């Protein structure tokens, strides 16, 4: 549901969530109860970042055009085990 912006003469700006196309011209301010009038704002259509949009596009494309692989991906390289302190080498291990 979209957010609609309203302005109260006493408390300032507020937002109300309502079904698309059904927002009233005025609403009661939740703080003081006075009448708040609706103000027109720019739509937030381009609010996603480029990386988010690319991830959404990949997810949508994978539903109809899944990528085909011929083998599983290689195992990730593991970091070498840290060298033990020679003084702790004789201690019992769990």
Buried (B, 14 or more C-beta within 10 A) or exposed (E): EEEBBBEBEEEEEBEBEEEEEEBEEEBEBEEEEEEBEBEEEEEEEEEEEEEEEEEEEEEEEEEEEEEEEEEEEEEEEEEEEEEEEEEEEEEEEE
